């Protein structure tokens, strides 16, 4: 029983950065904007978060710095795609390269350093036997991410503002004709999503590994993009997919601990193989894509002047 609880806790821990990044990118895409720069935003946030946590001695400062870094890079992306109507795919790749380069430059002096283990878990509940030392001993951001997914679902499908965001993603021309500020709505969506990606990157360096190394995001930004299609742009399905991928990541360590003779390289490939499989399955189902994908996704909006 304790082994199962430990595996669930490890899955939640590993899936949290994926869930945060994917939920942030889902906000982007619900407004009709696709951002391929998540990997760069997460890397820059990981470097900024680790630096802040290292110098100020608190993981909360690190998470705040990472969120700010992700937000700043997302603002640059928003400037390109909303104000200057740059191709979204090209702007996303440029954002990814910019974030990766800046993080490698800024993180040189922090390579090989680590943070001290801080106190985690939920007060009172973490002192319970079994559940307290496993499921309730995780960082508060894990539980906040789960709550955020439910809140985002409610926002998108139960509020007027969420309906407006989805309407902009479906038909920005119609929203503009009704007098809604499409550019402002898309900018707010991009910045909010960038903040989530920043938190995800900072979580990796400040909480999950408590160290910094160049390229440490290791493709999680691209996996987050795949999770959106896997979850059909629905926050709760995206959350489930993130923890499924997180469980596959932790499965390799569990099987190795049990003495299962499977090459570690194959186990390490499992999450990425699943990512490719998900994209291939969705690409082979155009009806699913047309039903769930925002219709204006990737298209610039050029209002009549």
N, C-alpha and C positions, 0 to 999 in steps of 0.2 A: 504493500500500500504506500509506504513512504517513498519507494522508488518511483511509483507512478506519479505521486504528487510532485516529486522533484523534477521529473521529466516535464510535467505540465508547467511548472514554474519556469524551467529553463526555456521552454517553448515560448511562453509569454515574454520573457526577457529578450529572446532573440528576435521575435516577431514585431516588437514594439517599434523599432526604427523603420522597418518596412511599412508598418501600418500608418505611422505618422506621415511618412513621405508620400505614400499612395493616396491618403486622404487629402493631403495638400494639393497634389496634382489633380485629384478629382475635382476640387474646387476650380482649378484652372480650366479644366476641360468642360465643366458644366457651363462655363461662360463662353465656350467656343474657342478657347485658346489651348493649343498643345505646346508643352514645354519639354524639350529634350535635354534641358540643362540641369536636371535634378542631381545628377552625379556630381557636377561641379559645385552646386550650392551646398550639398551635403559635405563635400570635402572641405570647402572653405569654412563652413560652420564647425566642422570637427576641429580644425586647426585653431580657430578663434576661441571655441569653447574650451579646448584644452589649455590654451595660453591663459585665459582668464581664470580658470579653476586653479591652475598651477600658481599664479601670482597672488591671487586673492584668498586661496585656501578654502574655497567653498564651491561645491558642485553647482549650486544655484546660480552663482555668478557665471559659471561656465555655460550653463544652459541658456541664460539670458543673452550672453555674448554670441552664442551660436545662433539663437533666434534672430538677433539683430543682423548678423552676417548674412543669413539666408534671406532676410527681408530686404537688405540693401542690394544684393545681387538680383533678387526678383524685381526690384524697382528699376534696375538697369534694363532688364529684359522687357518690362512693361513699357519703358520709354521707347524702346526700339519697335515693338510690335503694335503698340496702341497709338503713339504720337507720330512715329515715322512710317508706320505700316510696312516694316521690314518683314520679309518672309519668316513665318514662325519657326519653321524647321531650321533654317539657317541661323536665326537669332538664338534658338535653343542650343545648337551645337557650339556657337560662339560663347554663350554663357557657360557651357560645360567646360570648354577649354580655358576660359578666363578663370573660373573658380579652381580648376585643377592646378593651373600654373601658379596662381596666387597662394594656394594652400601649400604647394611644394616649396615656394620661396619663403613664406612666413614660418613654416614649420621646421626649417632646417635645425634651428637651435634647440628644438624640443625632442628630437629623435632620441630614443633610448631612455627618456625620462618617464616617470610614472607618477600617478597620484595616489595619495593615501586613501584607504578604504573608508568611506564615510558611513554614517548610520543610515540604514534604509528601512523600509517597511512601514506599515501603518501602526501608529501608537495603539497600545492596548491589544489590538488584534494580533500583532506579531509575537505576543507572549503566550498565545494559545498553544497547546501541544499539537504536534503534527501540522495542522493547517497553518499555524502561526509561523513556524520555522520554514515553511515552504511557500505556500500561496500568498501569505500576507507579509512576507519578508522582502518583497521586491520594492524597487524604487517607486515613489508615488506617481511618477510620470506614466508608469505602466497602466495603473488604474485610471489615470486621467485620460489616457489615449482611448481606452474602452468607452469611457463616458463621452468623450468627444465624438466618437463614431455615432453613438446614439443621438447626441445633440445635433450633429450634422444631418443625420437622416431626418430628424424632426424639422430642422430648418429648411431643408430642401423640399420636403413634401407636405409640411403642415403650416407653413407661414407664407405670407404674401411676398416677403423679400426673397425667400427661396424660390417661389414660383417665378418671380421676375428674373432671378439669376438664370434659371433654366430656360425661360423664354428668350433671353439674350443668346443663350447657347443654341437654341433652335432656330431663331430667326431674328438676327439683330436689326434687319431692315424694318420689320414690323414693330419691334420695340422702339426704334428710333422714330417711326412715323407716329407713334402714340405719345411721343414727347419724353421718353426715358433716356437718360444720358448713358448710352452704350459704352463709350470710352471710359467713363468714370467707373461704371460697374465692373468692366473687365479689369481695370487697373486695381481696384480693391480686391477682386478675386485673385489676381496674380500675386499681390503683396501678401494676402492671407495665406495662400498656398506656399509662398516662399518662406514665411515664418514657420510653417509646419515642417518643411524640408530642413530648415535650419535647426529646429529642435531635434529632428531625427539624426542629423549629422553630429550635433553636440552630444546626444545621448550615446552614440557609438564611442566617442573618445573619452567622455567624462564619466559615464556610468557603466557601459557594457564592457569595455576593455581597460579603461583607466590609463590609457597610453596613447601616444600619437605616433603614427608611421605614415609615410607617404603612400597614397593610394589605398588607405585602409578601408574606404567605403566598399571597395572590391565588387563593383557592379550592382550594389543594392539600389542605386538610383534607376538603373535600367529595369531591374526586377520590379520596382514600384510602378513603373510605367506599364509593365505587363500585367500587374495585379489589377489595374483599372479595367482592362479588357476582361480579365478573368472574373472580376466582380460585377461586370456589366454596369459600371458607373454607379453602383449602389453602395453607400457607405458600409452597411452591415456585411454585405457579401465581400467587400474589399477587406474588411477587418478579419473575416473568417479566412480568406485566402492568405493574408499576411501571416497569421498564426499557423496555417498549414505549411507555408514555406519555412517559417521559423522552426516548426517541428522537424522538417526534413533536414534543416541545418544541424539540429541537435541530435538527430538520429545517428549520425556518424559516430559521435562520441559515445552514445549509449551502446551501440553495437560493438564498438571496440572494447568498451569496458566489460561486455559480456563474453569477449573472446571470439566473436564471430570473425571468421577468416575471409574478409572482403577487403580488397585493396582500398586504402584510405583515399587515394586519388579518385576512385570511382564514387565513393560516398560524398566527397567534397563537391563532385559535379552534379549531384542529385538536384539541388535547388535550381541550378541553371538549366539542366535538362528539362525540368518541369516548366520553367519559364518558356523555353522554346516550344515545348509541346502545347502549352496554353495558347501561345500566339498562333501556332499552326492550326490548332483546332478552331480558333475563332476566325482565322482567315478563311477557313474552309466552310464557314457558316455565314454567308453574307446576309441572310435574313435576320440573324441575331444582331449583327452589327447595325443594320439599318434600323432595327427596332429600338436599340438601346443607345447607340452613339448619338451625341448631340449633332444635329444636322449641319451646323455651321463650323464644326471643329476643323481648325487649321485654315479657315478662310479669313482673310483680312476684311475688315469692315470699312468701307469708304463712303461716308455719308455725303449726300448731295449738298453742295455748297451754294 
